[in-house]
């Protein structure tokens, strides 16, 4: 069974859900995924919409946007880096960086 993640979304004007993305300090766009509602809320705030998605469908949705990486449980989205998993992440570093495609 595939593990699913909580993926933040927003509602467009037409009522369609769109996956939210983030940017690294370098400007690179990345996909966002969280392992718990608590992690999502601590990072993005308490009033976030989200859906459950496995890694593969999320990567397929991000591919046409040119997004190659998904960050799992970022602490601070705007300060995340892609230098790989850390044993004990410090604030601003992702816990896991995955290639989207």
Buried (B, 14 or more C-beta within 10 A) or exposed (E): EEEBBBBBBEEEEEEEEEBBBBEBEEEBBBBBBBBEEEBBBBBBEEEBEBEEBBBEEBBEBBEEEEBBBBBBBBBEBEEBBBEEEEEEBEEBBBBBBBEBE
